[in-house]
Amino acid sequence: MKSLRLILADQLTHDISSLKDIDVGQDIVLMCEVANETGYVRHHKKKIAFLFSAMRHFAEELRARGINVHYTKFDDRDNAGSFTKEIERALSRENFGRIVTTFPGEYRVLEEMKTWATRFDVDVEIRGDDRFLATPEEFKNWAEGRKQLRMEYFYRDMRQSYSILMNGNQPEGGKWNYDAENRKPPKDGLNIPQTYSAEPDAITCEVLALVADKFNAHFGDLEPFHFAVTRDQALVALHQFIDQRLCFFGDYQDAMIEGEPWMYHAHISFYLNCGLLTPLECAKAAEHAYHSGEAPLNAVEGFIRQIIGWREYVRGIYWLKMPSYASENFFKADRRLPDFYWSGEATMNCLRQCISETKQNAYAHHIQRLMVLGNFALIAGIDPKEVNEWFLIVYADAYEWVELPNVSGMILFADGGYFASKPYAAGGSYINKMSNYCESCRYKVKEKNGPDACPFNYLYWDFLARNRDKLSQNHRIGMMYKTYDRMSEDKKLAISNDSKTFFEGLEN
C-alpha cells in the first residue's frame, strides 16, 4: 500500500515513527513551508529561517537515502498555503492508500489532522512521537489521583525509568536534586565561551534571502545567522556545550550579565524541539561527562533535570489540559502587552537587555524569561493571551506544547497553581543579586518608592495587594502578607500610588 508520509518542521529526525517502515520504492514524503504555519503568529525572522533551512537540509538527506520527497517551498507558485491543502494537492497527483504522520506538537495541528480521514476518504495513521520519553497516556496515568502535580516527583520517576544518574535504586550522590547549589550570582572575570556558530551554506543563504523578502515586517533580527541546521551540526553544538560550558552550567545557570546572552547554557533547545537532537542522547552525553570527571554532579543533574524533567513534564501538562489550558487566567489579568516588548525601548535596563537579546538572537535563557520578562508580565497583570503569543513569536525554540505551560503555568500562575506551587513574583533585589543589570539602570534598585525607585519593588507589593484573596492562603507566599500588614498606611499608599503612576505611563 502506497503511503503519503507527512513530516513537519519539528519532526526532523531520521528514525521518527512516521518513517520507520517506509517503502523507499513507492512511498512519498511530503514536506511543505506553508503560510498557515508562518502566519498564525508572526514568528521571529530567525525562527522561520532556522526551520526552513533545517527542513530543506533534512529533505536533501532523505533524498540521499533514496527516499522520494515532495517538497513545497514557501515561494513556489502553486503552494497551497496549509497542510490540509498541500495534502489535497498531493492526493490529486497520485493515489495513496494512507496518510502517515507523527503526533504533532500543537493541539490545533492535531485537530486539523483529525479531519483528513473524512475529508479525503483515506486512512490516516497518526503515530506516537517516541522521541519523547513519556507518552501523553503515560503522563495521564501518572497524574491520575494526585491532588497536586509536582515536576520533582515526575522527574524522579523518569530518572528511575531510564536509569539516568542512578546508583542502583538510589540517585547518584545520594540526592535527587542539586538546585540549591545552582544559584550562584555572577562574578567578575568569568570566561564565557561563545555559543556554537555555523557559516550559512547555499541552502541557508537562499532561505535568508527568502525570509528577508517575505517576512521583513516580522519581529527580530535576521542576521547574523549562526544556527545549526543539520543533525551533524547540532551534534557538534551539543558536544561543544558538554566540553566547554557544562562544567559551569550548574553554578551560573541563574546568572545574568549585560552583553552576555549565552552564559553557560546549552542553547540546544532549538535542535531538541525540532528533532535534530533527541532528549535521551543529550541526557546520556551529560551523564557520560559526569562519570568521566569532565563536569560536576550539580551541573550534570541540573541539565538532565531540564531535559527529562521539565521538558517532559510541560508536554504532559499540555496534552493533559488542552484545549482549556489556553484560556486560563486565574488573576483575571487584562492589561495590554506594553509596546516595549516589541521595540526593546524599555526604561528598565533589565527588560531592555533581555528584549534586545531576544530580538537579536531569538533566544534568552530561562531566568531571563522567567524572572525578568515573565516576572514583569506577572506583577503588571498583563493578559495571558498576549504574553503567550509574544513568547511563541519571539523564541526559535518555542512551540505551543512547551511554551504554553511554561508561560501560563510557571510564569503567570494563570492556572492557579496546577503547574507550579507559587507565582514566581519578585522585586528588584532578586535581579540585582543575579545580574549586573541594575548598575546601568536609570532606576535605583535600593529605593522602594518614588520616581527613581525600581518599579519591580513597588509593583511586587501592588501585585500581592491586588490578589490577596487568591494568594494569602498559599503556603509558599502567604508569609509575605504578614510583612505587608506590618507596613504603615503611608507606605501602602505610596506603593499603590507609584504603581498607578507607572501603569498610567505604560498606557500613555
C-alpha positions in Angstrom: 0.0 0.0 0.0 1.5 3.3 -1.1 1.7 5.9 1.7 2.0 9.6 1.8 4.2 10.5 4.8 4.0 14.0 6.2 7.0 15.4 8.0 6.5 18.6 10.0 9.1 21.3 10.8 9.6 19.9 14.3 9.9 16.3 13.2 13.4 16.4 11.6 14.5 13.0 13.0 15.6 10.2 10.6 14.1 7.4 12.7 10.9 9.3 13.6 7.9 7.0 13.8 6.3 8.1 10.6 9.4 6.9 8.6 10.2 3.7 10.4 8.6 1.3 7.9 8.9 3.5 4.8 8.8 1.7 1.4 11.5 3.6 -0.4 10.4 2.2 -3.7 6.9 3.7 -3.6 6.1 5.9 -0.6 6.3 9.7 -0.9 7.5 12.0 1.9 5.7 15.4 1.9 7.3 18.4 3.4 6.0 21.9 3.0 6.6 25.5 4.0 3.1 27.0 4.3 1.7 30.4 5.1 -0.7 29.0 7.8 2.3 28.0 9.9 4.3 31.2 9.4 1.3 33.4 9.9 -0.9 32.0 12.8 1.6 34.1 14.8 4.2 36.3 13.2 7.3 34.3 14.2 10.7 35.8 14.7 12.6 36.0 11.4 15.4 33.8 12.7 12.9 31.2 13.7 11.5 31.0 10.3 14.9 30.9 8.6 16.2 28.3 11.0 13.2 25.9 10.4 13.1 26.4 6.7 16.8 25.8 6.3 16.7 22.7 8.6 13.7 21.3 6.7 15.4 21.8 3.3 18.6 20.1 4.6 16.6 17.3 6.0 14.8 16.8 2.7 18.2 16.5 1.0 19.3 13.9 3.5 16.2 11.9 2.8 16.8 12.1 -0.9 20.4 10.9 -0.4 18.9 7.8 1.2 16.8 7.2 -1.9 13.6 8.5 -0.5 11.2 10.3 -2.8 10.5 13.7 -1.2 7.8 16.1 -2.5 8.9 19.5 -1.0 6.9 22.7 -1.3 8.9 25.9 -0.8 7.2 29.0 0.6 7.6 30.9 -2.7 6.5 28.1 -5.0 3.8 29.4 -7.3 1.4 26.5 -6.6 2.0 26.5 -2.8 -1.5 25.8 -1.4 -0.8 27.5 2.0 -1.7 24.9 4.5 -1.0 21.3 5.5 -4.5 20.3 4.5 -4.5 21.9 1.1 -1.0 20.6 0.4 -2.1 17.1 1.2 -5.2 17.6 -1.0 -2.8 18.7 -3.8 -0.6 15.6 -3.3 -3.7 13.3 -3.4 -4.8 14.9 -6.6 -1.5 13.9 -8.2 -1.2 10.3 -7.1 -3.3 7.6 -5.4 -2.3 6.8 -1.8 -3.7 4.1 0.4 -3.0 6.0 3.6 -1.5 9.1 5.1 1.1 8.5 7.8 2.3 11.2 10.2 3.7 11.5 13.7 1.7 13.0 16.6 2.2 16.8 16.3 3.4 19.3 18.9 0.4 21.6 18.8 -3.2 21.0 19.6 -4.5 23.0 16.6 -2.5 20.8 14.2 -3.8 17.6 15.8 -7.3 18.9 15.3 -6.6 19.6 11.7 -5.1 16.1 11.2 -8.3 14.5 12.6 -10.3 15.9 9.7 -8.3 14.3 7.0 -9.8 10.8 7.0 -13.3 12.1 6.4 -12.3 14.9 4.1 -10.1 12.8 1.8 -11.7 9.4 2.3 -8.4 7.9 3.1 -6.9 6.1 6.1 -4.9 8.4 8.3 -2.4 7.0 10.8 -1.2 9.4 13.5 1.7 7.6 15.2 3.0 8.3 18.6 6.1 10.5 18.9 8.6 8.2 20.5 11.3 10.8 20.7 9.7 11.9 23.9 10.4 9.7 27.0 6.8 9.8 28.3 3.7 9.5 26.2 0.6 11.7 26.9 -1.1 8.5 28.1 1.7 7.6 30.5 1.7 11.1 31.9 -2.1 11.0 32.3 -1.8 7.7 34.3 1.0 9.3 36.4 -1.2 12.3 37.2 -4.3 10.2 37.9 -5.5 10.7 41.5 -2.9 13.2 42.5 -4.2 16.3 44.3 -1.3 18.3 43.1 1.2 17.6 40.2 4.8 18.4 41.0 7.6 18.1 38.5 10.1 16.9 41.1 8.2 13.6 41.6 7.7 13.1 37.9 11.4 13.7 37.3 12.4 11.1 39.9 10.2 8.5 38.2 11.8 9.4 34.8 15.3 9.0 36.3 14.4 5.6 37.6 12.6 4.5 34.4 15.6 5.3 32.2 18.3 4.6 34.8 19.9 8.0 34.4 22.2 9.3 37.1 21.3 6.3 39.3 23.4 4.2 41.6 21.3 1.1 41.8 17.9 2.2 43.0 19.3 5.4 44.6 20.2 8.7 43.0 23.8 9.4 42.1 25.4 11.3 45.0 22.6 10.5 47.4 20.3 13.4 46.4 17.8 13.7 43.6 18.1 17.4 43.1 21.1 19.8 43.4 19.2 23.0 42.6 20.3 24.7 45.8 23.9 24.6 44.5 22.9 26.1 41.2 22.1 29.7 42.2 25.4 31.5 42.3 25.3 35.2 41.2 27.7 36.3 38.5 31.2 37.3 39.4 33.9 39.3 37.7 36.4 37.5 35.5 34.1 34.8 34.2 35.4 33.3 30.9 32.3 32.6 29.0 32.8 30.6 25.7 30.9 31.7 22.6 27.9 29.6 21.5 28.0 27.3 18.5 28.2 29.1 15.2 27.9 27.7 11.7 28.6 29.6 8.5 25.5 29.7 6.3 25.8 27.4 3.2 24.0 27.9 -0.1 20.7 26.4 1.1 20.7 28.6 4.2 21.6 31.7 2.1 18.7 31.1 -0.2 16.4 30.8 2.9 17.8 34.0 4.4 17.1 35.9 1.2 13.5 34.5 1.2 12.9 35.5 4.8 14.3 39.0 4.2 11.9 39.4 1.3 8.7 37.7 2.6 8.9 38.3 6.3 10.5 41.7 6.6 7.7 43.0 8.9 8.2 40.2 11.4 9.9 40.7 14.8 13.6 40.2 15.2 17.0 40.5 13.5 17.6 38.0 10.7 21.4 38.3 10.7 23.9 37.4 11.8 22.6 33.8 11.4 24.5 31.1 13.2 22.2 28.2 13.9 23.0 24.6 13.3 20.7 23.4 10.5 21.7 19.7 10.2 21.9 16.9 12.7 25.7 16.7 12.2 26.0 20.4 13.1 23.6 20.0 16.1 25.7 17.2 17.4 28.7 19.5 17.2 26.7 22.1 19.2 25.8 19.6 21.8 29.4 18.4 22.3 30.7 21.9 22.3 28.4 22.6 25.3 29.5 19.4 27.0 33.2 20.2 26.5 33.2 23.9 27.2 30.3 25.1 29.3 28.6 22.2 31.2 31.2 22.3 34.0 29.9 25.8 35.0 26.3 25.4 33.8 25.1 24.4 37.3 26.8 27.2 39.2 25.7 30.0 37.0 22.5 28.8 35.3 20.5 31.6 37.0 23.1 34.3 36.5 22.7 37.2 34.0 25.4 39.6 32.7 24.9 42.5 30.4 26.2 41.8 27.0 26.5 38.0 27.7 23.3 36.4 26.3 24.6 32.9 26.1 26.3 32.4 29.6 27.0 28.7 30.3 23.7 27.4 28.9 23.5 24.7 26.2 21.5 26.5 23.5 20.4 23.2 22.1 16.6 23.6 22.8 16.4 24.8 19.1 17.6 21.4 18.0 15.9 19.3 20.5 12.5 20.8 19.8 12.8 20.4 16.0 14.2 16.9 16.2 17.8 17.3 15.1 18.8 16.1 18.6 16.9 13.7 20.9 16.5 14.1 24.7 17.9 10.7 25.7 21.1 11.2 23.8 21.6 14.7 25.3 21.0 13.3 28.8 23.3 10.4 28.2 26.1 12.8 26.9 25.9 14.8 30.1 25.8 11.7 32.3 29.0 10.4 30.5 30.7 13.8 31.2 30.0 13.3 34.9 31.3 9.7 35.0 34.4 10.8 33.0 35.2 13.5 35.5 34.5 16.3 33.0 31.7 18.0 34.8 30.4 18.1 38.5 27.3 16.5 39.6 25.4 19.7 40.3 25.8 20.8 36.7 25.0 17.5 35.2 22.0 16.8 37.4 20.7 20.3 36.7 21.0 19.9 32.9 19.4 16.4 32.9 16.5 17.7 35.1 15.7 20.3 32.4 15.8 17.6 29.7 14.0 14.7 31.2 12.2 16.5 33.9 10.9 19.9 32.9 10.7 19.3 29.2 8.7 16.0 29.5 6.6 17.5 32.3 5.4 20.5 30.4 4.5 18.4 27.4 2.5 16.1 29.7 0.6 19.1 31.2 -0.1 20.5 27.8 -1.7 17.4 26.4 -3.5 16.6 29.7 -5.1 20.1 29.9 -5.7 21.2 26.4 -7.7 22.9 24.9 -9.0 24.6 28.1 -5.4 25.4 29.3 -5.0 28.1 26.7 -7.8 30.1 28.3 -6.6 30.0 31.9 -6.5 33.4 33.6 -6.5 32.9 37.4 -5.8 36.6 38.2 -8.2 37.9 35.6 -5.2 39.9 34.2 -6.3 42.2 31.3 -3.5 44.8 30.7 -2.2 45.0 27.2 1.3 43.9 26.5 3.5 47.1 26.5 5.0 48.3 23.2 8.5 48.0 24.6 8.2 44.2 24.4 8.4 44.7 20.7 10.7 47.7 20.4 13.1 47.0 23.3 12.8 50.6 24.3 12.2 49.9 28.0 13.4 52.4 30.6 14.2 49.5 32.9 17.6 48.2 31.9 16.9 44.5 32.8 13.9 44.5 30.4 15.8 46.4 27.8 18.7 43.9 27.9 16.5 40.8 27.7 14.3 42.1 25.0 17.2 43.4 22.9 18.9 40.0 23.1 15.7 38.2 22.3 15.3 40.4 19.2 18.9 39.7 18.2 19.1 36.0 18.9 15.6 34.6 19.1 16.8 33.3 22.4 17.0 34.2 26.1 17.9 31.8 28.9 15.3 30.5 31.3 16.0 33.1 34.1 15.7 36.0 31.7 12.4 34.6 30.5 11.1 33.7 34.0 12.4 36.3 36.4 12.7 39.4 34.2 10.4 39.3 31.2 7.9 36.9 32.8 8.1 38.4 36.3 7.2 41.9 34.9 4.3 40.4 32.9 3.0 38.7 36.1 3.2 41.6 38.5 1.9 44.1 35.9 -1.2 42.0 35.3 -0.7 41.5 31.5 -3.3 39.4 29.7 -2.0 35.8 29.4 -3.1 35.5 25.8 -0.9 38.4 24.8 2.0 37.1 26.9 1.7 33.6 25.4 1.6 35.0 21.9 4.7 37.1 22.5 6.7 34.1 23.8 5.5 31.9 21.0 6.6 34.5 18.4 10.0 35.6 19.6 11.8 32.4 20.5 13.2 29.9 18.0 12.7 27.0 20.4 9.0 27.9 21.0 6.2 25.5 20.1 2.9 25.7 21.9 3.4 22.4 23.8 6.4 23.8 25.5 5.6 27.5 25.6 2.1 27.5 26.9 2.6 25.5 30.2 5.8 27.4 30.9 4.1 30.8 30.4 0.6 30.2 31.7 1.7 27.8 34.4 5.2 28.7 35.5 5.5 32.4 34.7 2.0 33.8 35.1 0.4 31.3 37.5 -2.6 31.6 35.3 -3.8 28.1 36.1 -4.0 28.9 39.8 -1.3 26.6 40.9 -1.9 23.4 38.9 1.6 23.6 37.3 3.6 25.5 40.0 3.3 25.7 43.7 3.6 29.5 43.8 3.8 32.5 41.5 7.4 33.5 40.7 7.0 37.1 41.6 10.0 39.1 42.8 11.1 42.6 43.5 14.3 44.3 42.1 16.6 42.7 44.7 16.5 39.3 43.0 17.5 40.8 39.7 20.2 42.9 41.4 21.6 39.8 43.1 21.6 37.6 40.0 22.8 40.1 37.4 24.7 43.4 36.8 21.7 44.9 35.0 20.9 47.3 37.9 24.3 49.0 37.6 23.4 50.6 34.3 19.7 51.3 35.0 18.2 54.8 35.4 16.2 53.5 38.4 17.7 52.8 41.8 17.2 49.2 42.9 17.7 50.2 46.6 14.9 52.7 46.5 11.4 51.3 47.3 9.2 54.2 46.3 9.2 57.4 44.4 10.1 58.3 40.7 13.6 56.9 41.0 12.7 53.6 42.6 13.0 50.4 40.7 9.4 49.6 39.5 9.8 46.0 40.4 9.9 47.0 44.1 6.5 48.6 44.4 4.9 46.6 41.6 5.7 43.4 43.5 3.8 44.6 46.6 1.0 46.0 44.5 0.6 42.6 42.8 0.3 40.9 46.2 -2.2 43.6 47.4 -4.4 43.3 44.3 -4.5 39.5 44.5 -4.7 39.0 48.3 -7.9 37.0 48.1 -6.3 34.5 45.7 -2.8 34.2 47.3 -3.0 34.8 51.1 -3.6 31.1 51.8 -0.7 29.9 49.5 1.8 28.4 52.0 4.8 29.5 49.9 3.8 33.1 49.6 1.3 33.7 52.4 4.0 34.9 54.8 4.7 37.9 52.6 1.3 39.3 53.6 2.4 39.4 57.2 5.3 41.7 56.1 2.8 43.8 54.0 0.5 44.1 57.0 3.3 45.5 59.2 3.8 48.4 56.7 2.5 51.8 57.7 -0.6 53.1 55.9 1.6 55.8 54.3 3.9 53.1 52.9 0.9 51.1 51.5 -0.5 54.3 49.9 2.9 55.0 48.3 3.0 51.5 46.8 -0.5 52.0 45.4 0.2 55.5 44.0 3.6 54.6 42.5 2.0 51.6 40.8 -0.9 53.7 39.5 1.5 56.3 38.1 3.7 53.6 36.5 0.7 51.9 34.8 -0.6 55.3 33.5 2.8 55.9 32.0 2.6 52.5 30.2 -0.8 53.3 28.8 0.3 56.7 27.6 
